[in-house]
Amino acid sequence: MPPSSAQVGDVGASVVAKALFRNTSLTALNLSSNQIGAAGGEALAEVLGAGAACALLQLDVSGNRLGEPGGTALGNAIAGNTVSLCAMSRLWHGNPAAPARR
């Protein structure tokens, strides 16, 4: 089963985050529509912001409920990332608490 729509939730996102810490080959990951909340978003952000050996270039977290804490953590991690994450698909998509875009 592909990770998209697999309903991994926060616990699964934390497991994926731990695996990403030593990732040297996976360049794209689709975690869309997986019921990932703030805790899962923060776990992923911790890895992306750590400048680990993560080879990830594309991450799709659309259709999740990251909320402001998870979305902000991911945004900050990407902004300060020493590893170049080229694309973050629709970070705020599906999030009713998303801030208005300017």
WOHU-V409947 format. One line per field, one symbol per residue. ss: DSSP state (H for helix, E for strand, C for the rest). phi: phi as a letter, one per 40 degrees, with the letter a starting at -180 (. if undefined). burial: 1 if it has 9 or more other ideal C-beta (glycine too) atoms within 8 Angstrom, else 0. Layout:
ss->???
phi->???
burial->???
//
This chain:
ss->CCCCCCCCHHHHHHHHHHHHCCCCCCCEEECCCCCCCHHHHHHHHHHHHCCCCCCCCEEECCCCCCHHHHHHHHHHHHHCCCCCCCEEECCCCCCCCCCCCC
phi->.cccgcgcgcccccccdcccdbcbbcbbbbbcfbfcbdcccccccdccccgcccccbbbbbcgbbcgccccccccccccbccccccabcfdcdgbccccccb
burial->001101011101111110011010000010111111111111111111100101111111110111111110111111001010100111110110000000
//
